[in-house]
């Protein structure tokens, strides 16, 4: 009878999440099935082949519970496949087991069906943001396909992807948006390769998957001071948007999703300690009076949240956050127009603005990198590259002056 074990493969990137996969051995032939589930090395008990909750924080604990539940269901399905092969009394291989399992778990053979099954799996284990990102890219690809519908995984090749790229360009999308869709589809395709559903043919090798420098989104400290001094008492929603923008800036450019899910319990001992939704990295920020002033202004003793973004705890919190994000950014644009902001005002501007001002104050790159929660200084260098070109412009003027 085939043997089945759950194994953990650590990432080659230090500190990054590794991947869980099933190991199937039958008649000395080994096959691996990637689950797509990610966790850190300390979250896996190798001896017991099960999730380890010992080092998990509150938010991470919920993710691990969902992951373990989904993993248990997948294991049960896979053992059922093996059991049916055994009961049939005929010769079978581990390859046939994997093929039967892939078919029953959904998405076997066709790209869009597989992609949608992956989205569902990610949502089940709490990876909502990633599932939404993948879904947006899948929907774009489906629009491109139109009446042609789904296609086999093996049908994803470089010619098709170049046709898809041309379609996206015809829709007047920016290179970064095109790259966003391509990188997501590539990640989905690579998952299918990992799960043994298709042999890779490198279909994305001839399309754009890079990152083009974006237009400058930072604003000078004077503009942020203007925004802070605005009297918006007769426009409550604009005032709230402005105050949340300032809170983001005070918190070293905290993202809107991180602000939305801040709990009162995260504030203790003069420090606000939280985990970034994007990377799960823990950050701590010294609590200052301007931050407290904003919190006091919108304090709700009945809510567990620090800020008035999610109004009803435990009821569609992510949907509340998404709606609030749309509404606040809409009102921020109005605020930006009131002060003649040189760029369209969004919460990204608070993050870019903080980094740009820190750079102008000659704050060390390593300090800026740590403050923003970047994985490495290289990330920060890329981030800062397009924020402030004034020194380059001054150098160019000096060179031109030398010959005039």
Number of C-alpha atoms within 10 A of each C-alpha: 11 19 13 17 12 19 18 21 15 17 15 9 8 8 11 14 18 20 17 20 20 21 16 23 18 16 11 10 11 14 18 20 20 20 20 16 20 21 21 16 18 14 20 19 15 14 6 9 12 16 17 18 16 11 10 14 11 8 11 16 16 14 18 21 15 16 22 16 14 18 21 13 12 16 18 11 15 21 16 13 18 23 14 11 18 14 8 9 8 7 7 16 18 21 17 13 22 22 17 16 21 20 14 13 14 15 19 20 19 17 22 20 18 24 23 19 16 22 21 16 19 21 16 16 20 17 18 16 14 15 19 15 14 24 19 15 21 22 14 14 21 15 13 16 14 9 8 9 11 15 14 14 22 16 16 19 16 16 14 13 20 17 13 19 22 14 17 19 14 9 9 11 13 13 18 16 17 23 19 20 23 22 19 19 21 17 13 22 24 17 19 26 17 18 21 18 23 19 13 16 13 13 18 20 13 13 19 18 19 13 13 11 13 13 9 17 20 24 21 14 13 9 16 20 11 14 22 15 9 13 9 15 10 8 10 10 16 21 20 21 24 27 21 25 29 22 23 23 23 18 23 21 23 22 19 22 17 15 22 23 22 20 16 15 12 16 17 11 9 11 14 19 18 20 19 15 14 12 11 12 12 11 15 16 15 13 17 13 8 12 18 12 13 17 18 12 11 13 15 14 9 8 15 16 22 23 23 18 23 25 17 14 12 8 10 10 16 16 11 16 20 16 13 20 18 10 14 24 21 16 19 25 18 18 22 20 13 12 13 13 18 14 15 18 23 22 24 20 21 27 22 22 24 26 26 23 17 16 16 11 9 8 12 10 17 14 12 21 19 14 17 17 23 16 14 11 15 13 13 19 14 12 17 19 14 16 21 17 11 9 9 10 11 11 11 11 11 11 11 10 9 7 6 5
